[in-house]
Every structure is written in structure tokens, then in C-alpha cells.
Amino acid sequence: MALFEFTGTLDGSDYTPVATGHVAAVMQWEDTANGRRPGSTPEVDEVTGARVYVADVMLPLGRDGRPELFGVRFAAADEPEFAPYAPVELVGLRVKVRASRTGKGVDVSFTANAVRPAGPQRTGRRSAEQTEAA
């Protein structure tokens, strides 16, 4: 049993997360003869049925606001691509902090409802043409 655990949401208006460009599908854990290991079956979000991915994102949460690298888990219908060192938006970002399983320090994990490029979202060409015609 953990000595402590905290889960909360983060307001993204105070910082700009930056993607590294690395995204990977999360695999379900499987019990093997060598112990519990990530398997070959992708993890699926229970609510949406979409695959779960982890994107490496730099967040300014280090000492004196230094960026630190964290993996942010989220579900998406298709594997997203992020330009390296481009700002991203973390929609519905949640953090979980708990005592480390090793007994030294803490473990921090991040989950978001969505991860997408920051700034105005692009619309399809047809939508833009229809808007101009109106």
C-alpha cells in the first residue's frame, strides 16, 4: 500500500508543452516465464475503444522552470504525428503523484484526454472554401 497518492488536473494556460516528436502505442502487459512484460497487443481505452498512445512531451516543471521530459498517455483513433520541438496542447491533463515502488522518491505520471498541435486547428480545404463563400 502506498504511503501517499495524489491525482489532480493541471491548467495548461500557464505553460507551453513541447513535443519531442516521439509517439508510441502502449502495449498490454502479459505474464511470461520471465515475468510481467509489455506484450504485442495494443492497449485500448475502455471508454472510447481507441488505442492508447504515449507522447514524449517537455513540460517546464523542473527546478526553476526547466523543461523536463515526461510521457503523456492519451487515447486516439489514429497514431498522431507531432513535429519535433513544436508546441502541443494537452487537453484535460491530469497528473498522478505517488510514492515510488522502490521506496525512494516519487513517481509522476501524466494522462490527457487528447494531445494535439498547439494553435488554431487546421480545417479541410472544402470547409475553408465554404467559409469564404458565405
C-alpha positions as CSV (number, residue, x, y, z in Angstrom):
1,M,0.0,0.0,0.0
2,A,1.3,3.4,-1.0
3,L,2.1,5.9,1.7
4,F,0.5,8.7,-0.4
5,E,-1.0,9.2,-3.7
6,F,-2.3,12.5,-5.3
7,T,-4.3,12.8,-8.5
8,G,-5.3,16.3,-9.9
9,T,-5.7,18.3,-13.1
10,L,-3.3,20.9,-14.4
11,D,-4.3,24.2,-16.1
12,G,-2.3,24.4,-19.3
13,S,-2.6,28.2,-19.6
14,D,0.5,28.8,-17.5
15,Y,3.0,26.9,-19.7
16,T,3.6,25.7,-23.2
17,P,4.3,21.9,-23.5
18,V,6.7,21.0,-26.3
19,A,6.6,17.7,-28.2
20,T,9.7,15.7,-28.9
21,G,8.2,14.1,-32.0
22,H,8.2,10.6,-30.4
23,V,4.8,8.8,-30.1
24,A,4.4,5.1,-29.4
25,A,1.4,2.8,-28.9
26,V,1.1,1.4,-25.4
27,M,1.1,-2.4,-25.2
28,Q,-0.9,-4.5,-22.8
29,W,1.1,-6.3,-20.1
30,E,1.5,-10.1,-20.3
31,D,2.7,-12.6,-17.8
32,T,5.6,-14.6,-19.3
33,A,8.1,-17.2,-18.0
34,N,10.5,-14.2,-17.4
35,G,7.9,-12.2,-15.5
36,R,5.4,-9.4,-16.5
37,R,6.4,-7.7,-19.7
38,P,4.8,-5.5,-22.4
39,G,3.2,-7.8,-24.9
40,S,2.3,-7.4,-28.6
41,T,-1.4,-6.5,-28.1
42,P,-2.1,-2.7,-28.1
43,E,-3.8,-1.3,-25.0
44,V,-7.3,0.1,-25.7
45,D,-9.2,2.8,-23.9
46,E,-12.2,1.2,-22.0
47,V,-14.5,4.2,-22.7
48,T,-13.8,5.1,-26.3
49,G,-12.3,1.8,-27.7
50,A,-9.4,3.8,-29.2
51,R,-5.8,2.8,-28.9
52,V,-3.7,4.2,-26.1
53,Y,-0.5,6.1,-27.1
54,V,2.2,7.8,-25.1
55,A,3.8,11.0,-26.5
56,D,7.1,12.4,-25.1
57,V,6.5,16.0,-24.1
58,M,8.7,18.5,-22.4
59,L,7.0,20.4,-19.5
60,P,8.5,23.3,-17.6
61,L,8.1,21.6,-14.2
62,G,11.8,21.2,-13.2
63,R,13.8,23.3,-10.8
64,D,13.5,27.0,-11.8
65,G,11.0,26.1,-14.6
66,R,13.5,24.0,-16.5
67,P,11.8,21.7,-19.1
68,E,11.7,18.0,-18.1
69,L,10.7,15.1,-20.3
70,F,7.5,13.2,-19.5
71,G,5.4,10.6,-21.3
72,V,1.8,11.7,-21.6
73,R,-0.8,8.9,-22.1
74,F,-3.9,9.5,-24.3
75,A,-6.3,7.6,-26.5
76,A,-6.7,8.4,-30.2
77,A,-8.3,6.7,-33.2
78,D,-5.1,7.1,-35.3
79,E,-1.5,7.3,-34.3
80,P,-0.7,11.1,-34.3
81,E,2.5,12.7,-35.5
82,F,4.0,15.7,-33.9
83,A,6.8,17.8,-35.3
84,P,9.9,17.7,-33.1
85,Y,10.1,20.7,-30.7
86,A,6.7,22.0,-31.7
87,P,4.2,23.3,-29.1
88,V,1.3,21.0,-28.3
89,E,-1.9,21.3,-26.4
90,L,-2.7,18.8,-23.6
91,V,-6.4,18.7,-23.3
92,G,-7.7,17.6,-19.9
93,L,-4.2,17.0,-18.5
94,R,-4.2,15.0,-15.2
95,V,-1.2,14.2,-13.0
96,K,-0.8,11.3,-10.6
97,V,2.0,11.6,-7.9
98,R,2.7,8.7,-5.6
99,A,5.4,7.1,-3.6
100,S,7.9,5.2,-5.7
101,R,7.6,1.5,-5.8
102,T,11.3,1.3,-4.9
103,G,10.7,3.2,-1.7
104,K,12.9,6.2,-2.8
105,G,11.3,9.4,-4.2
106,V,8.1,9.7,-6.1
107,D,6.6,8.5,-9.4
108,V,4.8,11.1,-11.6
109,S,2.6,10.1,-14.5
110,F,0.5,12.2,-16.9
111,T,-2.7,11.4,-18.8
112,A,-4.6,13.6,-21.2
113,N,-8.0,13.4,-23.0
114,A,-6.1,14.5,-26.1
115,V,-2.8,15.7,-27.3
116,R,-2.8,17.9,-30.4
117,P,-0.7,20.6,-32.1
118,A,-1.0,24.0,-30.4
119,G,-2.6,26.9,-32.0
120,P,-5.6,27.2,-34.4
121,Q,-6.7,23.8,-35.7
122,R,-6.5,23.4,-39.4
123,T,-9.7,22.8,-41.4
124,G,-10.1,20.9,-44.6
125,R,-9.8,22.8,-47.9
126,R,-13.5,22.3,-48.6
127,S,-14.5,23.8,-45.2
128,A,-12.3,26.8,-45.8
129,E,-13.7,27.4,-49.2
130,Q,-17.3,27.1,-47.9
131,T,-16.5,29.7,-45.1
132,E,-15.0,32.1,-47.7
133,A,-18.1,31.8,-49.9
134,A,-20.5,32.6,-47.1
